[in-house]
Amino acid sequence: MQAVRQCSACASRAAGGLLRLQADVSALQSKKSVLRRGAACSRFLSSASVLISSRQATNRKTVQWKDAAQANTASLTLNPSVQQTEHLTHDSLIKRAASVVTDSTGTLLSQSTRALIDAFANYTKAVHTRIALQRRYLVSLGKLSPAEEDSLQRAIFVQKAEVSEQLTECKRLETTWIKAVNLCKMAAEAAYTSEAEQASITLRANIQLAQSHVDEARKMSAEADKKLAETKVEEIQRMAEFTSSLEDCDEHDIHEAYLRED
């Protein structure tokens, strides 16, 4: 009986151990199931985050593209010449080119006219300076010391060279000015035939204005040349009178010496 009781106790303990083992296995399986569900949820959340980020980037690119398109459209709207360039005709291009040519030739005419007028002014001034020196010399004949007379003659010689140099400069610039006038006339004619009437009219008016200014400067230099010619005639007469007076003095001195000898 005692042996039976012991066997029964052992069987009870064995059964209890088996039940605890089954409970532990069941708990372990439950934990594994929870872990698997957590990993699945984590992967799902990660995929969703990537998808959301991709959609946001796509939306930003779409907005940027729309902004750029609107900016380009606004630029074309504010700059109609971009749209009109494709519609320019040959006649309109020729008209524009003719206007550019009239502007360029007009600038050449303006600069050459100013240079020529300045050259005429310098020449006129040099001529008047020579006239003043020449008249001073004529008035001082016989009244200056040899050193003063030599200094005045050197000044006259230098001024003659200055007049010659200024005259050469006038001729050179006048040649350039005449070519500029001829170019302007051709440009004005081309502008007129190209239907750029306003550019043609403006250039022709500038030609007339330049010619009037140059004519006035040329007239002043011609008057200076006339006075210089008169001074040269006066110089010849004065030198003849001075030489004659010297001869008279010499004859008078000789006559007096002859009378003293007598």
BALO-334292 format. One record per atom (N, C-alpha, C): residue number from 1; residue in one letter; atom name; x, y, z. Coordinates in pm, whole numbers. Each point is the difference from the previous one (the first is absolute). Example, Ala and Ser with C-alpha at 12.3 -4.5 7.8 and 13.67 -1.06 7.14 Angstrom:
- 1; A; N; 1319; -569; 780
- 1; A; CA; -89; 119; 0
- 1; A; C; 90; 120; 0
- 2; S; N; -35; 105; -72
- 2; S; CA; 82; 119; 6
- 2; S; C; -77; 109; 73
This chain:
- 1; M; N; 83; -121; 0
- 1; M; CA; -83; 121; 0
- 1; M; C; 86; 126; 0
- 2; Q; N; 103; -13; 76
- 2; Q; CA; 90; 118; 5
- 2; Q; C; 67; 22; -135
- 3; A; N; 31; -108; -67
- 3; A; CA; 62; 12; -134
- 3; A; C; -97; 60; -99
- 4; V; N; -126; -38; 14
- 4; V; CA; -102; 56; -93
- 4; V; C; -13; 148; 22
- 5; R; N; 2; 36; 132
- 5; R; CA; -14; 144; 28
- 5; R; C; 116; 78; -61
- 6; Q; N; 119; -54; 12
- 6; Q; CA; 116; 69; -54
- 6; Q; C; -9; 14; -152
- 7; C; N; -44; -106; -65
- 7; C; CA; -17; 6; -147
- 7; C; C; -104; 103; -39
- 8; S; N; -103; 7; 75
- 8; S; CA; -106; 97; -29
- 8; S; C; 49; 142; 17
- 9; A; N; 84; 21; 105
- 9; A; CA; 56; 134; 23
- 9; A; C; 92; 41; -113
- 10; C; N; 80; -100; -42
- 10; C; CA; 93; 31; -112
- 10; C; C; -76; 35; -127
- 11; A; N; -108; -77; -23
- 11; A; CA; -80; 26; -121
- 11; A; C; -62; 139; 7
- 12; S; N; -42; 39; 121
- 12; S; CA; -62; 134; 15
- 12; S; C; 102; 110; -28
- 13; R; N; 122; -21; 54
- 13; R; CA; 104; 104; -23
- 13; R; C; 38; 9; -147
- 14; A; N; 4; -119; -63
- 14; A; CA; 35; -1; -143
- 14; A; C; -107; 71; -82
- 15; A; N; -123; -25; 36
- 15; A; CA; -110; 65; -73
- 15; A; C; 4; 150; 20
- 16; G; N; 31; 42; 125
- 16; G; CA; 9; 145; 26
- 16; G; C; 113; 64; -79
- 17; G; N; 115; -69; -5
- 17; G; CA; 114; 55; -79
- 17; G; C; -35; 12; -147
- 18; L; N; -74; -99; -51
- 18; L; CA; -39; 4; -142
- 18; L; C; -92; 117; -29
- 19; L; N; -93; 23; 95
- 19; L; CA; -93; 112; -21
- 19; L; C; 74; 134; 0
- 20; R; N; 102; 12; 94
- 20; R; CA; 76; 127; 2
- 20; R; C; 82; 18; -128
- 21; L; N; 53; -111; -52
- 21; L; CA; 77; 8; -125
- 21; L; C; -88; 43; -117
- 22; Q; N; -122; -58; -5
- 22; Q; CA; -92; 39; -107
- 22; Q; C; -38; 148; 10
- 23; A; N; -17; 44; 128
- 23; A; CA; -35; 144; 19
- 23; A; C; 115; 90; -45
- 24; D; N; 126; -42; 33
- 24; D; CA; 116; 82; -42
- 24; D; C; 13; 4; -152
- 25; V; N; -22; -114; -64
- 25; V; CA; 8; -4; -149
- 25; V; C; -105; 89; -62
- 26; S; N; -123; -4; 58
- 26; S; CA; -109; 82; -52
- 26; S; C; 32; 149; 14
- 27; A; N; 59; 35; 119
- 27; A; CA; 36; 143; 21
- 27; A; C; 108; 43; -97
- 28; L; N; 99; -90; -24
- 28; L; CA; 108; 34; -94
- 28; L; C; -53; 19; -141
- 29; Q; N; -92; -84; -41
- 29; Q; CA; -60; 16; -133
- 29; Q; C; -78; 130; -13
- 30; S; N; -67; 38; 109
- 30; S; CA; -75; 125; -1
- 30; S; C; 93; 120; -16
- 31; K; N; 115; -6; 75
- 31; K; CA; 97; 111; -13
- 31; K; C; 56; 9; -141
- 32; K; N; 31; -118; -60
- 32; K; CA; 51; 3; -139
- 32; K; C; -101; 59; -96
- 33; S; N; -126; -28; 20
- 33; S; CA; -105; 54; -87
- 33; S; C; -7; 152; 13
- 34; V; N; 13; 47; 128
- 34; V; CA; -2; 145; 21
- 34; V; C; 117; 68; -68
- 35; L; N; 119; -63; 13
- 35; L; CA; 120; 58; -65
- 35; L; C; -15; 5; -152
- 36; R; N; -58; -108; -56
- 36; R; CA; -19; -1; -147
- 36; R; C; -96; 110; -43
- 37; R; N; -108; 20; 77
- 37; R; CA; -95; 106; -34
- 37; R; C; 66; 137; 11
- 38; G; N; 88; 18; 104
- 38; G; CA; 70; 129; 16
- 38; G; C; 93; 29; -116
- 39; A; N; 74; -102; -43
- 39; A; CA; 91; 18; -115
- 39; A; C; -77; 34; -126
- 40; A; N; -114; -66; -19
- 40; A; CA; -82; 28; -118
- 40; A; C; -51; 143; 3
- 41; C; N; -43; 42; 120
- 41; C; CA; -47; 140; 12
- 41; C; C; 112; 98; -27
- 42; S; N; 121; -32; 48
- 42; S; CA; 114; 91; -22
- 42; S; C; 31; 12; -149
- 43; R; N; -1; -116; -71
- 43; R; CA; 26; 5; -144
- 43; R; C; -107; 79; -73
- 44; F; N; -123; -16; 41
- 44; F; CA; -109; 74; -63
- 44; F; C; 14; 150; 20
- 45; L; N; 37; 40; 125
- 45; L; CA; 17; 143; 28
- 45; L; C; 116; 59; -79
- 46; S; N; 108; -78; -13
- 46; S; CA; 116; 48; -78
- 46; S; C; -37; 19; -146
- 47; S; N; -72; -97; -56
- 47; S; CA; -43; 13; -141
- 47; S; C; -92; 119; -18
- 48; A; N; -88; 22; 95
- 48; A; CA; -93; 114; -9
- 48; A; C; 76; 131; 6
- 49; S; N; 104; 6; 88
- 49; S; CA; 79; 124; 11
- 49; S; C; 72; 31; -129
- 50; V; N; 61; -105; -62
- 50; V; CA; 69; 20; -129
- 50; V; C; -98; 48; -106
- 51; L; N; -118; -59; -4
- 51; L; CA; -100; 38; -100
- 51; L; C; -43; 145; 19
- 52; I; N; -20; 39; 128
- 52; I; CA; -42; 139; 27
- 52; I; C; 109; 98; -41
- 53; S; N; 129; -33; 31
- 53; S; CA; 111; 89; -37
- 53; S; C; 9; 14; -152
- 54; S; N; -18; -112; -71
- 54; S; CA; 5; 4; -147
- 54; S; C; -109; 89; -57
- 55; R; N; -122; -13; 57
- 55; R; CA; -111; 83; -48
- 55; R; C; 25; 148; 28
- 56; Q; N; 60; 31; 119
- 56; Q; CA; 29; 140; 32
- 56; Q; C; 103; 59; -96
- 57; A; N; 106; -78; -32
- 57; A; CA; 101; 47; -95
- 57; A; C; -61; 24; -137
- 58; T; N; -88; -93; -40
- 58; T; CA; -66; 16; -130
- 58; T; C; -85; 127; -2
- 59; N; N; -70; 25; 109
- 59; N; CA; -83; 121; 9
- 59; N; C; 85; 127; -8
- 60; R; N; 117; -3; 72
- 60; R; CA; 87; 120; -5
- 60; R; C; 52; 24; -142
- 61; K; N; 42; -105; -69
- 61; K; CA; 46; 16; -138
- 61; K; C; -110; 53; -90
- 62; T; N; -121; -49; 23
- 62; T; CA; -113; 48; -81
- 62; T; C; -24; 149; 22
- 63; V; N; 7; 45; 127
- 63; V; CA; -19; 142; 32
- 63; V; C; 111; 85; -63
- 64; Q; N; 127; -49; 10
- 64; Q; CA; 111; 74; -59
- 64; Q; C; -15; 11; -151
- 65; W; N; -41; -108; -64
- 65; W; CA; -20; 4; -145
- 65; W; C; -108; 99; -39
- 66; K; N; -108; 2; 79
- 66; K; CA; -109; 95; -29
- 66; K; C; 48; 145; 17
- 67; D; N; 81; 25; 108
- 67; D; CA; 52; 135; 21
- 67; D; C; 90; 43; -114
- 68; A; N; 86; -92; -45
- 68; A; CA; 91; 35; -110
- 68; A; C; -78; 28; -128
- 69; A; N; -102; -79; -25
- 69; A; CA; -82; 21; -119
- 69; A; C; -70; 135; 6
- 70; Q; N; -52; 34; 118
- 70; Q; CA; -65; 130; 15
- 70; Q; C; 99; 115; -18
- 71; A; N; 124; -16; 52
- 71; A; CA; 101; 104; -16
- 71; A; C; 36; 19; -147
- 72; N; N; 17; -109; -74
- 72; N; CA; 31; 10; -142
- 72; N; C; -112; 65; -77
- 73; T; N; -121; -34; 37
- 73; T; CA; -115; 62; -67
- 73; T; C; -5; 149; 27
- 74; A; N; 26; 39; 126
- 74; A; CA; 1; 143; 35
- 74; A; C; 110; 73; -73
- 75; S; N; 118; -64; -16
- 75; S; CA; 112; 63; -71
- 75; S; C; -37; 25; -144
- 76; L; N; -62; -97; -63
- 76; L; CA; -42; 19; -139
- 76; L; C; -105; 108; -11
- 77; T; N; -84; 9; 99
- 77; T; CA; -105; 102; -4
- 77; T; C; 57; 140; 18
- 78; L; N; 99; 13; 94
- 78; L; CA; 59; 131; 24
- 78; L; C; 97; 41; -109
- 79; N; N; 55; -91; -80
- 79; N; CA; 95; 30; -105
- 79; N; C; -59; -41; -135
- 80; P; N; -85; 82; -56
- 80; P; CA; -68; -40; -125
- 80; P; C; 94; -12; -117
- 81; S; N; 121; 60; 11
- 81; S; CA; 93; -7; -113
- 81; S; C; 42; -143; -27
- 82; V; N; 1; -84; 107
- 82; V; CA; 36; -140; -19
- 82; V; C; -102; -69; -89
- 83; Q; N; -126; 34; 22
- 83; Q; CA; -105; -60; -82
- 83; Q; C; -3; 60; -140
- 84; Q; N; 39; 129; -9
- 84; Q; CA; -12; 68; -128
- 84; Q; C; 118; -30; -91
- 85; T; N; 114; -50; 56
- 85; T; CA; 119; -23; -81
- 85; T; C; -31; -96; -114
- 86; E; N; -81; -101; 27
- 86; E; CA; -30; -98; -102
- 86; E; C; -87; 58; -111
- 87; H; N; -61; 116; 24
- 87; H; CA; -94; 55; -99
- 87; H; C; 61; 118; -76
- 88; L; N; 134; 30; 20
- 88; L; CA; 62; 110; -72
- 88; L; C; 14; -36; -147
- 89; T; N; -26; 100; -85
- 89; T; CA; 13; -20; -143
- 89; T; C; 133; 55; -47
- 90; H; N; 34; -29; -124
- 90; H; CA; 124; 52; -57
- 90; H; C; -2; 153; -7
- 91; D; N; -115; 54; -32
- 91; D; CA; -10; 146; -9
- 91; D; C; 23; 66; 134
- 92; S; N; -55; -58; 106
- 92; S; CA; 19; 59; 133
- 92; S; C; 144; -10; 45
- 93; L; N; 66; -111; -33
- 93; L; CA; 142; -15; 34
- 93; L; C; 86; 99; -76
- 94; I; N; -32; 21; -128
- 94; I; CA; 75; 98; -79
- 94; I; C; -22; 141; 54
- 95; K; N; -121; 27; 42
- 95; K; CA; -31; 132; 57
- 95; K; C; 80; 24; 127
- 96; R; N; 8; -102; 85
- 96; R; CA; 79; 13; 123
- 96; R; C; 147; 23; -33
- 97; A; N; 52; -78; -96
- 97; A; CA; 140; 13; -37
- 97; A; C; 29; 139; -55
- 98; A; N; -93; 53; -80
- 98; A; CA; 18; 134; -55
- 98; A; C; 4; 105; 111
- 99; S; N; -83; -18; 101
- 99; S; CA; 1; 93; 114
- 99; S; C; 132; -6; 75
- 100; V; N; 53; -121; 16
- 100; V; CA; 130; -14; 67
- 100; V; C; 110; 68; -80
- 101; V; N; -4; -14; -132
- 101; V; CA; 101; 63; -86
- 101; V; C; -9; 152; 8
- 102; T; N; -119; 54; 2
- 102; T; CA; -14; 145; 11
- 102; T; C; 55; 51; 133
- 103; D; N; -21; -77; 107
- 103; D; CA; 56; 40; 130
- 103; D; C; 153; 0; -3
- 104; S; N; 57; -103; -60
- 104; S; CA; 147; -11; -4
- 104; S; C; 63; 110; -85
- 105; T; N; -56; 21; -119
- 105; T; CA; 55; 104; -88
- 105; T; C; -24; 139; 60
- 106; G; N; -111; 17; 70
- 106; G; CA; -25; 127; 68
- 106; G; C; 105; 28; 106
- 107; T; N; 40; -104; 73
- 107; T; CA; 107; 17; 101
- 107; T; C; 132; 36; -67
- 108; L; N; 32; -66; -111
- 108; L; CA; 122; 32; -75
- 108; L; C; -3; 145; -48
- 109; L; N; -113; 43; -50
- 109; L; CA; -12; 138; -47
- 109; L; C; 18; 99; 114
- 110; S; N; -62; -28; 114
- 110; S; CA; 9; 90; 114
- 110; S; C; 144; 15; 48
- 111; Q; N; 71; -112; 14
- 111; Q; CA; 138; 5; 49
- 111; Q; C; 93; 68; -100
- 112; S; N; -13; -33; -127
- 112; S; CA; 88; 61; -100
- 112; S; C; -29; 149; -17
- 113; T; N; -127; 40; 16
- 113; T; CA; -35; 142; -8
- 113; T; C; 63; 77; 115
- 114; R; N; -10; -55; 119
- 114; R; CA; 59; 67; 117
- 114; R; C; 151; 14; -15
- 115; A; N; 66; -106; -49
- 115; A; CA; 145; 4; -18
- 115; A; C; 40; 103; -105
- 116; L; N; -76; 7; -109
- 116; L; CA; 33; 95; -106
- 116; L; C; -20; 144; 45
- 117; I; N; -107; 24; 74
- 117; I; CA; -25; 137; 51
- 117; I; C; 112; 43; 95
- 118; D; N; 43; -92; 87
- 118; D; CA; 112; 32; 90
- 118; D; C; 127; 27; -78
- 119; A; N; 23; -77; -106
- 119; A; CA; 121; 22; -82
- 119; A; C; -4; 136; -68
- 120; F; N; -115; 38; -54
- 120; F; CA; -12; 133; -62
- 120; F; C; 22; 110; 105
- 121; A; N; -52; -22; 120
- 121; A; CA; 18; 100; 106
- 121; A; C; 147; 14; 37
- 122; N; N; 71; -111; 11
- 122; N; CA; 143; 5; 32
- 122; N; C; 79; 66; -112
- 123; Y; N; -38; -29; -122
- 123; Y; CA; 69; 63; -114
- 123; Y; C; -23; 151; -1
- 124; T; N; -124; 40; 23
- 124; T; CA; -33; 143; 2
- 124; T; C; 78; 71; 111
- 125; K; N; 8; -61; 115
- 125; K; CA; 74; 58; 111
- 125; K; C; 148; 13; -34
- 126; A; N; 57; -102; -61
- 126; A; CA; 142; 4; -39
- 126; A; C; 27; 109; -103
- 127; V; N; -91; 19; -94
- 127; V; CA; 16; 105; -102
- 127; V; C; -5; 139; 64
- 128; H; N; -94; 20; 90
- 128; H; CA; -10; 130; 66
- 128; H; C; 124; 29; 86
- 129; T; N; 55; -102; 61
- 129; T; CA; 123; 18; 78
- 129; T; C; 115; 41; -91
- 130; R; N; 9; -64; -117
- 130; R; CA; 105; 38; -95
- 130; R; C; -18; 143; -50
- 131; I; N; -123; 38; -26
- 131; I; CA; -27; 137; -45
- 131; I; C; 45; 101; 105
- 132; A; N; -32; -30; 126
- 132; A; CA; 38; 92; 108
- 132; A; C; 152; 13; 11
- 133; L; N; 71; -110; -10
- 133; L; CA; 146; 4; 5
- 133; L; C; 58; 75; -120
- 134; Q; N; -59; -23; -116
- 134; Q; CA; 49; 64; -121
- 134; Q; C; -19; 152; 8
- 135; R; N; -113; 43; 47
- 135; R; CA; -25; 144; 11
- 135; R; C; 89; 64; 107
- 136; R; N; 21; -73; 105
- 136; R; CA; 91; 53; 104
- 136; R; C; 140; 20; -57
- 137; Y; N; 41; -91; -81
- 137; Y; CA; 133; 12; -62
- 137; Y; C; 6; 120; -94
- 138; L; N; -105; 18; -79
- 138; L; CA; -1; 111; -95
- 138; L; C; 0; 135; 73
- 139; V; N; -77; 7; 107
- 139; V; CA; -5; 126; 75
- 139; V; C; 133; 29; 67
- 140; S; N; 73; -104; 35
- 140; S; CA; 124; 18; 75
- 140; S; C; 124; 8; -88
- 141; L; N; -17; 5; -132
- 141; L; CA; 116; 6; -89
- 141; L; C; 86; 121; 31
- 142; G; N; 127; -26; 21
- 142; G; CA; 93; 107; 28
- 142; G; C; -1; 48; 143
- 143; K; N; -89; -59; 85
- 143; K; CA; -10; 45; 139
- 143; K; C; 49; -104; 99
- 144; L; N; 26; -119; -46
- 144; L; CA; 40; -109; 90
- 144; L; C; 151; -20; -5
- 145; S; N; 47; -53; 108
- 145; S; CA; 141; -39; 2
- 145; S; C; 18; -126; -83
- 146; P; N; 121; -32; -41
- 146; P; CA; 22; -122; -79
- 146; P; C; -51; -126; 71
- 147; A; N; 18; -9; 131
- 147; A; CA; -46; -118; 75
- 147; A; C; -152; -9; 3
- 148; E; N; -66; 114; 21
- 148; E; CA; -146; 1; 1
- 148; E; C; -57; -32; -138
- 149; E; N; 62; 53; -102
- 149; E; CA; -47; -27; -137
- 149; E; C; 18; -147; -35
- 150; D; N; 112; -59; 41
- 150; D; CA; 25; -142; -27
- 150; D; C; -101; -87; 75
- 151; S; N; -32; 33; 125
- 151; S; CA; -98; -76; 77
- 151; S; C; -138; 7; -63
- 152; L; N; -39; 117; -48
- 152; L; CA; -131; 16; -63
- 152; L; C; -7; -76; -131
- 153; Q; N; 107; 0; -75
- 153; Q; CA; 0; -75; -127
- 153; Q; C; -9; -151; 24
- 154; R; N; 66; -49; 106
- 154; R; CA; -11; -142; 34
- 154; R; C; -144; -35; 38
- 155; A; N; -66; 87; 76
- 155; A; CA; -140; -24; 38
- 155; A; C; -89; -5; -124
- 156; I; N; 26; 86; -95
- 156; I; CA; -79; 1; -125
- 156; I; C; 23; -130; -77
- 157; F; N; 124; -47; -3
- 157; F; CA; 32; -124; -71
- 157; F; C; -72; -119; 63
- 158; V; N; 1; -7; 133
- 158; V; CA; -69; -109; 71
- 158; V; C; -150; 4; -28
- 159; Q; N; -56; 121; -3
- 159; Q; CA; -144; 12; -22
- 159; Q; C; -38; -36; -143
- 160; K; N; 88; 27; -96
- 160; K; CA; -26; -42; -138
- 160; K; C; -8; -153; -7
- 161; A; N; 88; -70; 71
- 161; A; CA; -4; -146; 2
- 161; A; C; -128; -51; 66
- 162; E; N; -45; 70; 104
- 162; E; CA; -125; -38; 67
- 162; E; C; -120; 15; -93
- 163; V; N; -2; 108; -76
- 163; V; CA; -109; 23; -95
- 163; V; C; -2; -111; -106
- 164; S; N; 117; -35; -50
- 164; S; CA; 9; -106; -101
- 164; S; C; -47; -135; 56
- 165; E; N; 37; -30; 123
- 165; E; CA; -41; -126; 63
- 165; E; C; -151; -5; 21
- 166; Q; N; -58; 109; 45
- 166; Q; CA; -145; 4; 22
- 166; Q; C; -75; -10; -132
- 167; L; N; 54; 59; -106
- 167; L; CA; -65; -9; -131
- 167; L; C; 0; -144; -51
- 168; T; N; 109; -72; 21
- 168; T; CA; 6; -142; -39
- 168; T; C; -103; -82; 77
- 169; E; N; -14; 29; 129
- 169; E; CA; -99; -70; 81
- 169; E; C; -142; 28; -48
- 170; C; N; -26; 122; -39
- 170; C; CA; -134; 35; -53
- 170; C; C; -30; -79; -126
- 171; K; N; 97; -10; -88
- 171; K; CA; -22; -73; -126
- 171; K; C; -25; -148; 26
- 172; R; N; 73; -57; 94
- 172; R; CA; -17; -142; 32
- 172; R; C; -139; -28; 58
- 173; L; N; -40; 81; 97
- 173; L; CA; -131; -21; 62
- 173; L; C; -115; 36; -94
- 174; E; N; 24; 93; -90
- 174; E; CA; -104; 34; -96
- 174; E; C; -27; -116; -95
- 175; T; N; 105; -74; -36
- 175; T; CA; -17; -119; -84
- 175; T; C; -86; -104; 71
- 176; T; N; 28; -22; 128
- 176; T; CA; -80; -95; 79
- 176; T; C; -144; 48; 11
- 177; W; N; -19; 128; 21
- 177; W; CA; -135; 55; 16
- 177; W; C; -81; -16; -128
- 178; I; N; 63; 25; -115
- 178; I; CA; -70; -14; -128
- 178; I; C; -45; -144; -21
- 179; K; N; 86; -96; 36
- 179; K; CA; -39; -141; -12
- 179; K; C; -116; -33; 94
- 180; A; N; 3; 58; 119
- 180; A; CA; -110; -24; 94
- 180; A; C; -132; 56; -54
- 181; V; N; 6; 116; -62
- 181; V; CA; -121; 59; -59
- 181; V; C; -54; -90; -110
- 182; N; N; 88; -50; -85
- 182; N; CA; -44; -87; -110
- 182; N; C; -61; -130; 54
- 183; L; N; 60; -57; 105
- 183; L; CA; -57; -121; 60
- 183; L; C; -138; 28; 59
- 184; C; N; -15; 114; 63
- 184; C; CA; -130; 36; 59
- 184; C; C; -106; 17; -109
- 185; K; N; 38; 57; -111
- 185; K; CA; -96; 17; -109
- 185; K; C; -47; -136; -52
- 186; M; N; 95; -93; -16
- 186; M; CA; -39; -134; -46
- 186; M; C; -85; -72; 104
- 187; A; N; 36; 16; 128
- 187; A; CA; -79; -64; 106
- 187; A; C; -140; 58; 7
- 188; A; N; -13; 130; -18
- 188; A; CA; -132; 63; 2
- 188; A; C; -85; -49; -117
- 189; E; N; 62; -16; -114
- 189; E; CA; -73; -50; -117
- 189; E; C; -45; -144; 22
- 190; A; N; 90; -82; 56
- 190; A; CA; -35; -140; 27
- 190; A; C; -113; -8; 103
- 191; A; N; 5; 84; 102
- 191; A; CA; -106; 0; 101
- 191; A; C; -134; 42; -60
- 192; Y; N; 4; 95; -91
- 192; Y; CA; -124; 46; -63
- 192; Y; C; -62; -111; -85
- 193; T; N; 83; -70; -78
- 193; T; CA; -53; -109; -83
- 193; T; C; -43; -121; 83
- 194; S; N; 51; -10; 123
- 194; S; CA; -38; -110; 89
- 194; S; C; -119; 35; 89
- 195; E; N; -62; 114; -28
- 195; E; CA; -117; 48; 73
- 195; E; C; 33; 43; 143
- 196; A; N; 128; 32; 25
- 196; A; CA; 39; 58; 129
- 196; A; C; 8; 151; -19
- 197; E; N; -118; 61; -26
- 197; E; CA; -3; 140; -39
- 197; E; C; 53; 92; 110
- 198; Q; N; -36; -28; 124
- 198; Q; CA; 41; 88; 109
- 198; Q; C; 152; 1; 16
- 199; A; N; 61; -116; -10
- 199; A; CA; 147; -6; 9
- 199; A; C; 65; 74; -114
- 200; S; N; -59; -10; -120
- 200; S; CA; 54; 71; -116
- 200; S; C; -12; 151; 17
- 201; I; N; -115; 45; 47
- 201; I; CA; -21; 144; 19
- 201; I; C; 96; 56; 105
- 202; T; N; 16; -73; 109
- 202; T; CA; 90; 46; 106
- 202; T; C; 144; 10; -49
- 203; L; N; 45; -99; -75
- 203; L; CA; 138; 0; -49
- 203; L; C; 22; 113; -101
- 204; R; N; -96; 24; -87
- 204; R; CA; 14; 111; -96
- 204; R; C; 6; 135; 71
- 205; A; N; -78; 14; 106
- 205; A; CA; 6; 125; 77
- 205; A; C; 136; 17; 66
- 206; N; N; 56; -110; 50
- 206; N; CA; 133; 7; 62
- 206; N; C; 107; 35; -103
- 207; I; N; -16; -48; -122
- 207; I; CA; 95; 34; -106
- 207; I; C; -2; 150; -28
- 208; Q; N; -119; 55; -11
- 208; Q; CA; -13; 144; -26
- 208; Q; C; 59; 83; 114
- 209; L; N; -26; -44; 124
- 209; L; CA; 53; 72; 115
- 209; L; C; 153; -5; 3
- 210; A; N; 56; -117; -29
- 210; A; CA; 146; -13; -1
- 210; A; C; 61; 87; -110
- 211; Q; N; -62; 2; -115
- 211; Q; CA; 51; 83; -110
- 211; Q; C; -3; 148; 35
- 212; S; N; -104; 44; 68
- 212; S; CA; -8; 141; 37
- 212; S; C; 109; 37; 100
- 213; H; N; 26; -87; 98
- 213; H; CA; 105; 28; 97
- 213; H; C; 139; 1; -64
- 214; V; N; 23; -95; -88
- 214; V; CA; 130; -5; -68
- 214; V; C; 18; 120; -92
- 215; D; N; -105; 40; -68
- 215; D; CA; 8; 118; -87
- 215; D; C; 35; 124; 81
- 216; E; N; -58; 13; 117
- 216; E; CA; 30; 115; 84
- 216; E; C; 146; -1; 46
- 217; A; N; 49; -118; 42
- 217; A; CA; 140; -10; 42
- 217; A; C; 94; 24; -117
- 218; R; N; -35; -51; -118
- 218; R; CA; 82; 23; -119
- 218; R; C; 2; 147; -39
- 219; K; N; -112; 66; 19
- 219; K; CA; -8; 144; -32
- 219; K; C; 93; 80; 91
- 220; M; N; 4; -34; 127
- 220; M; CA; 89; 70; 93
- 220; M; C; 146; -21; -36
- 221; S; N; 35; -122; -38
- 221; S; CA; 139; -25; -40
- 221; S; C; 33; 72; -130
- 222; A; N; -97; 11; -90
- 222; A; CA; 23; 74; -125
- 222; A; C; 22; 148; 28
- 223; E; N; -75; 57; 94
- 223; E; CA; 21; 140; 37
- 223; E; C; 139; 20; 61
- 224; A; N; 45; -97; 78
- 224; A; CA; 136; 9; 56
- 224; A; C; 104; -5; -111
- 225; D; N; -22; -87; -99
- 225; D; CA; 93; -7; -113
- 225; D; C; 4; 132; -76
- 226; K; N; -117; 63; -14
- 226; K; CA; -7; 129; -70
- 226; K; C; 80; 106; 75
- 227; K; N; -14; 5; 132
- 227; K; CA; 77; 97; 80
- 227; K; C; 149; -29; -7
- 228; L; N; 36; -126; -6
- 228; L; CA; 142; -36; -10
- 228; L; C; 55; 47; -134
- 229; A; N; -78; -16; -107
- 229; A; CA; 44; 48; -131
- 229; A; C; 17; 152; 1
- 230; E; N; -93; 69; 64
- 230; E; CA; 13; 146; 10
- 230; E; C; 124; 39; 79
- 231; T; N; 29; -77; 104
- 231; T; CA; 119; 29; 80
- 231; T; C; 127; -23; -81
- 232; K; N; -1; -101; -85
- 232; K; CA; 116; -24; -86
- 232; K; C; 21; 115; -97
- 233; V; N; -108; 52; -58
- 233; V; CA; 11; 116; -89
- 233; V; C; 53; 120; 78
- 234; E; N; -54; 18; 119
- 234; E; CA; 46; 110; 86
- 234; E; C; 148; -16; 34
- 235; E; N; 40; -124; 22
- 235; E; CA; 141; -26; 31
- 235; E; C; 90; 37; -116
- 236; I; N; -42; -35; -121
- 236; I; CA; 80; 34; -118
- 236; I; C; 14; 151; -15
- 237; Q; N; -111; 72; 16
- 237; Q; CA; 4; 146; -11
- 237; Q; C; 87; 62; 110
- 238; R; N; -17; -51; 121
- 238; R; CA; 74; 57; 112
- 238; R; C; 149; -27; -15
- 239; M; N; 37; -118; -46
- 239; M; CA; 140; -31; -19
- 239; M; C; 59; 85; -111
- 240; A; N; -80; 25; -105
- 240; A; CA; 48; 86; -108
- 240; A; C; 23; 142; 50
- 241; E; N; -93; 49; 80
- 241; E; CA; 16; 135; 55
- 241; E; C; 122; 6; 93
- 242; F; N; 16; -104; 81
- 242; F; CA; 112; 0; 93
- 242; F; C; 133; -6; -74
- 243; T; N; 5; -81; -105
- 243; T; CA; 123; -9; -79
- 243; T; C; 29; 133; -69
- 244; S; N; -107; 63; -51
- 244; S; CA; 17; 129; -66
- 244; S; C; 51; 105; 98
- 245; S; N; -54; -3; 122
- 245; S; CA; 45; 98; 100
- 245; S; C; 146; -23; 38
- 246; L; N; 39; -128; 6
- 246; L; CA; 140; -29; 28
- 246; L; C; 91; 51; -111
- 247; E; N; -45; -18; -124
- 247; E; CA; 80; 49; -112
- 247; E; C; 10; 152; 2
- 248; D; N; -111; 65; 34
- 248; D; CA; 2; 146; 9
- 248; D; C; 97; 46; 109
- 249; C; N; -3; -71; 111
- 249; C; CA; 91; 35; 108
- 249; C; C; 145; -18; -42
- 250; D; N; 25; -107; -75
- 250; D; CA; 136; -25; -45
- 250; D; C; 45; 109; -97
- 251; E; N; -88; 39; -91
- 251; E; CA; 34; 105; -95
- 251; E; C; 23; 133; 72
- 252; H; N; -86; 24; 100
- 252; H; CA; 15; 124; 77
- 252; H; C; 132; 2; 76
- 253; D; N; 35; -115; 58
- 253; D; CA; 126; -9; 74
- 253; D; C; 119; 17; -94
- 254; I; N; -11; -57; -119
- 254; I; CA; 109; 12; -98
- 254; I; C; 14; 146; -46
- 255; H; N; -115; 64; -24
- 255; H; CA; 2; 140; -44
- 255; H; C; 61; 90; 107
- 256; E; N; -37; -23; 124
- 256; E; CA; 56; 81; 108
- 256; E; C; 152; -24; 16
- 257; A; N; 39; -122; -16
- 257; A; CA; 143; -30; 8
- 257; A; C; 78; 68; -113
- 258; Y; N; -61; 5; -117
- 258; Y; CA; 64; 65; -114
- 258; Y; C; 10; 151; 23
- 259; L; N; -105; 60; 57
- 259; L; CA; 5; 143; 27
- 259; L; C; 107; 31; 107
- 260; R; N; 11; -88; 103
- 260; R; CA; 102; 25; 101
- 260; R; C; 141; -4; -57
- 261; E; N; 18; -92; -98
- 261; E; CA; 129; -8; -63
- 261; E; C; 31; 128; -77
- 262; D; N; -105; 56; -63
- 262; D; CA; 19; 124; -72
- 262; D; C; 32; 113; 97
